[in-house]
Amino acid sequence: MQVFVCVNGWLWREREIKHNWDTVKHLCPNAEVYTLKWETEELLALGRWIVTFFTTELAMKTAETVIESVSAVAGGFLAALATPMLVNQITEFVDNPWTVVAAKAKKAGKLLAYTLLDKPHGNRPVTLIGWSLGARVIFSCLEELYKIAEEKGILKNPKNDNTIFGIIENVYIIGGGCTAKYDRWRKVRPLIAGRFVNAYSRVDFLLPIIHKAATTKVKPVAGVEKIDVVGVENYDITALNGGHLNYRRNLKKILKYLNIHSSVESCNTKGIDSLTLVNAIL
C-alpha cells in the first residue's frame, strides 16, 4: 500500500489543509494519504497577503474569482506588467508573510526528515507531494536527509543502508518555491527510489518576484524552469495552470496529469498544447 505525505503552499481557508488533496485519494484509492499540518496561521496569513497585495481593495470573494480565472495567456500578459517598481515594492517588506513562511518551511522540512527516519509508516516507502512553499518544505526535507546520510558515512555505500535510502519512493515538486540549482537537485536525487518530478509554469511571474523578496538575491526558482538533472522528470504545465495563484484551483488537474498513481515516468514530459490539454483535464 502506497503512503503519501502532502504539503500545502498557502491557504485561503483552514479546511483546505485536507481538502486540497482529495484528488490523491481519488487517484490512489488504496493508498494512505496524510497531509502535513504546518504553520497553519502563517499559511492563512500568507494567502490573505497575496490576495490583498495583488488585488488592492477587491473583496476576498471577488479577488478569488478574478485570480482563479487567470489563464496561461493572461498570466503571460501579467508577466509583462511585472515591472521593477513592483519588485521593489514587494521587497521593501522584509518581514512580509512569504519571507516568514519561507524561513519556517526550511525548518519544517528538517523536522519532516527526522519524522520519516522514525518510520511511523513502517517500512513502506513514502511519496512526497508539495506545491509552492510546500515544495520548499519537501526539498528541505531531502537536503536534511542527505546531510544525515553524509554525516553517517552512508553515502559511500548506500546499497547496504535501509535507514535513509529507501524511505522516499517518489517526490513531486509543483510550482516549487525552492531552489533550481543543479548541484542541490543532483545531490538529493539518489535518495529517491522512484520518480523525482518538477512541474513548472513559464508564465508564473509572481513566484520569482516573491522568491527574490525572501532570499534578498536573484536566485533560480524551480517553479518556473526546467531542472537539467539526470533522473528528474520535468513537466511544463504552463497551459494547464498559468500563474502561481492558480495552483490551489488546478491541483486536481495537475496531479492527474502527472500520473501520481504510477511510479513509472509519464509520457507527458514534453508539456501540453491546447489540443492535448483537453484530454489532460477530463
C-alpha positions as CSV (number, residue, x, y, z in Angstrom):
1,M,0.0,0.0,0.0
2,Q,1.3,3.4,-1.0
3,V,1.9,6.2,1.5
4,F,1.5,9.8,0.5
5,V,2.5,12.9,2.5
6,C,1.1,16.0,1.0
7,V,2.2,19.6,1.9
8,N,0.3,22.8,1.1
9,G,1.9,26.0,0.0
10,W,-0.5,28.6,1.3
11,L,-4.2,28.6,2.3
12,W,-7.3,30.7,2.0
13,R,-9.4,28.6,4.3
14,E,-8.3,26.1,7.0
15,R,-10.4,23.3,5.5
16,E,-8.2,23.3,2.5
17,I,-5.4,21.6,4.6
18,K,-7.1,18.3,3.8
19,H,-9.5,19.2,1.0
20,N,-6.7,20.3,-1.4
21,W,-5.5,16.6,-1.5
22,D,-8.8,14.8,-2.0
23,T,-7.7,14.0,-5.5
24,V,-4.8,11.9,-4.3
25,K,-7.2,9.6,-2.5
26,H,-9.4,9.5,-5.6
27,L,-6.5,8.6,-7.9
28,C,-4.9,6.2,-5.5
29,P,-7.9,4.7,-3.6
30,N,-5.8,2.0,-1.8
31,A,-3.2,4.5,-0.6
32,E,-2.8,6.0,2.8
33,V,-2.8,9.8,2.4
34,Y,-1.5,12.2,5.0
35,T,-1.5,15.9,5.0
36,L,1.3,17.7,6.8
37,K,-0.2,20.4,9.0
38,W,2.4,23.1,9.4
39,E,2.2,26.8,10.4
40,T,-1.5,27.0,9.6
41,E,-1.9,30.5,10.8
42,E,1.0,31.7,8.8
43,L,-0.2,30.0,5.7
44,L,-3.6,31.6,6.1
45,A,-1.9,35.0,6.6
46,L,0.2,34.4,3.5
47,G,-3.0,33.6,1.5
48,R,-4.6,36.8,2.7
49,W,-1.5,38.8,2.0
50,I,-1.2,37.5,-1.6
51,V,-4.8,38.4,-2.3
52,T,-4.8,41.8,-0.7
53,F,-1.4,42.8,-2.1
54,F,-2.2,41.9,-5.7
55,T,-5.9,42.9,-5.8
56,T,-5.7,46.1,-3.6
57,E,-9.2,46.8,-2.4
58,L,-11.1,44.0,-4.1
59,A,-13.2,41.9,-1.7
60,M,-11.9,38.5,-0.9
61,K,-14.5,36.5,-2.8
62,T,-14.2,38.8,-5.8
63,A,-10.5,38.5,-5.7
64,E,-10.7,34.7,-5.6
65,T,-12.9,34.7,-8.6
66,V,-10.7,37.0,-10.6
67,I,-7.5,35.4,-9.7
68,E,-8.6,31.8,-10.3
69,S,-9.9,32.8,-13.8
70,V,-6.4,33.9,-14.9
71,S,-5.4,31.7,-17.9
72,A,-2.0,30.9,-19.2
73,V,-2.4,33.7,-21.7
74,A,-3.4,36.2,-19.1
75,G,-0.5,35.0,-17.0
76,G,1.9,35.9,-19.7
77,F,0.3,39.3,-20.1
78,L,0.6,39.9,-16.3
79,A,4.2,38.9,-16.5
80,A,4.9,41.7,-18.9
81,L,3.5,44.1,-16.4
82,A,5.7,42.9,-13.6
83,T,8.0,46.0,-13.7
84,P,11.0,46.7,-11.4
85,M,8.7,49.0,-9.5
86,L,6.6,46.0,-8.4
87,V,9.7,44.1,-7.4
88,N,10.9,46.9,-5.3
89,Q,7.5,47.4,-3.7
90,I,7.4,43.8,-2.5
91,T,11.0,43.6,-1.4
92,E,10.5,46.7,0.8
93,F,8.6,44.4,3.2
94,V,11.4,42.5,4.8
95,D,9.0,40.6,7.1
96,N,6.3,40.0,4.6
97,P,4.4,36.7,5.1
98,W,6.1,35.0,2.2
99,T,9.5,35.7,3.7
100,V,8.4,34.5,7.1
101,V,6.8,31.3,5.8
102,A,9.7,30.5,3.5
103,A,12.1,30.5,6.5
104,K,9.7,28.3,8.5
105,A,9.3,25.9,5.6
106,K,13.0,25.1,5.8
107,K,12.7,24.3,9.5
108,A,9.5,22.2,8.9
109,G,11.4,20.2,6.2
110,K,14.1,19.3,8.7
111,L,11.5,18.1,11.2
112,L,9.8,16.1,8.5
113,A,13.1,14.4,7.7
114,Y,13.6,13.2,11.3
115,T,9.9,12.1,11.4
116,L,10.4,10.0,8.4
117,L,13.6,8.5,9.9
118,D,11.4,7.3,12.8
119,K,9.3,5.4,10.2
120,P,5.8,5.9,11.7
121,H,4.6,4.5,8.4
122,G,6.5,1.2,9.0
123,N,9.0,0.0,6.3
124,R,6.8,1.2,3.4
125,P,8.4,4.0,1.2
126,V,6.7,7.4,1.2
127,T,5.7,9.6,-1.7
128,L,6.0,13.3,-1.1
129,I,3.9,15.9,-2.9
130,G,4.1,19.7,-2.3
131,W,3.2,22.9,-4.2
132,S,4.6,26.4,-3.8
133,L,6.2,26.7,-0.3
134,G,5.0,23.2,0.5
135,A,7.5,22.1,-2.2
136,R,10.1,24.1,-0.3
137,V,9.3,22.0,2.8
138,I,9.9,18.8,0.9
139,F,13.2,20.0,-0.7
140,S,14.4,21.0,2.8
141,C,13.5,17.5,4.0
142,L,15.5,15.9,1.2
143,E,18.5,18.1,1.9
144,E,18.4,17.2,5.6
145,L,18.2,13.5,4.8
146,Y,21.3,13.9,2.6
147,K,23.1,15.8,5.3
148,I,22.4,13.0,7.8
149,A,23.5,10.3,5.3
150,E,26.7,12.3,4.7
151,E,27.4,12.6,8.4
152,K,26.9,8.9,9.0
153,G,29.1,7.9,6.0
154,I,26.2,6.2,4.3
155,L,26.8,7.9,1.0
156,K,29.9,5.8,0.5
157,N,27.9,2.6,0.4
158,P,24.1,3.4,0.1
159,K,23.2,-0.1,-1.1
160,N,23.8,-1.5,2.4
161,D,21.6,1.1,4.1
162,N,18.0,0.7,4.9
163,T,17.6,3.7,7.2
164,I,17.7,6.6,4.7
165,F,17.9,5.2,1.2
166,G,14.6,3.6,0.5
167,I,12.5,5.9,2.7
168,I,11.4,8.0,-0.2
169,E,9.6,6.4,-3.2
170,N,8.6,9.4,-5.3
171,V,8.8,13.2,-5.0
172,Y,6.6,15.7,-6.8
173,I,7.7,19.4,-6.7
174,I,4.8,21.5,-8.1
175,G,5.3,25.2,-8.7
176,G,8.2,24.9,-6.3
177,G,9.2,27.9,-4.2
178,C,12.6,26.2,-3.8
179,T,16.0,26.3,-5.4
180,A,16.5,25.4,-9.0
181,K,20.3,25.0,-8.6
182,Y,21.7,22.0,-10.4
183,D,24.1,20.8,-7.7
184,R,21.4,20.8,-5.0
185,W,19.0,18.8,-7.1
186,R,21.7,16.4,-8.2
187,K,22.8,15.7,-4.6
188,V,19.4,14.7,-3.3
189,R,18.3,12.6,-6.4
190,P,19.9,9.3,-5.2
191,L,17.7,9.5,-2.0
192,I,14.6,8.9,-4.2
193,A,13.9,5.3,-5.3
194,G,11.3,6.2,-8.0
195,R,10.2,9.4,-9.7
196,F,11.6,12.9,-9.0
197,V,9.2,15.3,-10.7
198,N,9.5,19.1,-11.3
199,A,6.3,20.7,-12.6
200,Y,6.7,24.3,-13.6
201,S,5.0,27.2,-15.4
202,R,6.9,29.6,-17.7
203,V,4.3,32.4,-17.1
204,D,4.5,32.3,-13.3
205,F,5.6,35.9,-12.9
206,L,4.7,36.1,-9.2
207,L,7.0,33.3,-7.9
208,P,10.4,34.7,-9.0
209,I,9.4,38.1,-7.5
210,I,8.4,37.0,-4.1
211,H,11.2,34.4,-4.0
212,K,13.6,37.2,-4.5
213,A,11.9,39.0,-1.6
214,A,12.5,36.0,0.6
215,T,16.2,35.4,-0.4
216,T,17.2,39.1,-0.9
217,K,19.0,37.9,-4.0
218,V,18.0,36.9,-7.5
219,K,18.2,33.1,-7.4
220,P,16.8,30.5,-9.8
221,V,13.5,29.0,-8.5
222,A,12.2,25.6,-9.5
223,G,8.6,26.6,-10.2
224,V,9.4,28.5,-13.4
225,E,12.0,26.4,-15.2
226,K,13.3,23.0,-16.2
227,I,15.8,21.3,-13.9
228,D,18.5,19.7,-16.1
229,V,19.5,16.9,-13.8
230,V,19.6,13.2,-14.8
231,G,16.7,11.4,-13.2
232,V,14.5,14.5,-12.8
233,E,11.3,14.5,-14.8
234,N,10.3,18.0,-16.0
235,Y,6.7,18.8,-16.8
236,D,5.9,22.2,-18.4
237,I,2.3,22.8,-17.1
238,T,2.1,26.4,-18.4
239,A,-1.0,25.7,-20.5
240,L,-2.6,23.7,-17.7
241,N,-2.1,26.1,-14.8
242,G,-0.9,29.6,-15.8
243,G,0.2,31.7,-12.9
244,H,1.2,30.9,-9.3
245,L,-2.2,31.9,-7.9
246,N,-3.9,29.1,-9.8
247,Y,-2.2,26.1,-8.2
248,R,-4.9,25.7,-5.5
249,R,-7.6,25.6,-8.0
250,N,-5.8,23.4,-10.6
251,L,-4.1,20.9,-8.2
252,K,-6.6,18.2,-9.2
253,K,-5.9,18.5,-12.9
254,I,-2.1,18.8,-12.3
255,L,-1.9,15.6,-10.1
256,K,-3.9,13.7,-12.7
257,Y,-1.7,14.9,-15.5
258,L,1.5,13.9,-13.6
259,N,0.1,10.4,-13.2
260,I,0.9,10.2,-9.5
261,H,-0.6,6.8,-9.1
262,S,2.3,5.3,-11.0
263,S,6.0,5.0,-10.2
264,V,6.7,4.9,-13.9
265,E,7.6,8.1,-15.8
266,S,4.7,9.7,-17.6
267,C,4.7,10.3,-21.3
268,N,3.8,14.0,-20.7
269,T,7.3,15.4,-20.0
270,K,7.3,17.5,-23.2
271,G,4.4,19.6,-21.9
272,I,1.0,20.1,-23.4
273,D,-0.6,22.3,-26.1
274,S,-4.2,23.5,-26.4
275,L,-5.3,20.2,-28.1
276,T,-3.8,17.7,-25.6
277,L,-4.9,20.0,-22.7
278,V,-8.5,18.9,-23.2
279,N,-7.7,15.3,-22.7
280,A,-5.5,16.1,-19.7
281,I,-8.2,17.7,-17.7
282,L,-11.1,15.3,-18.4
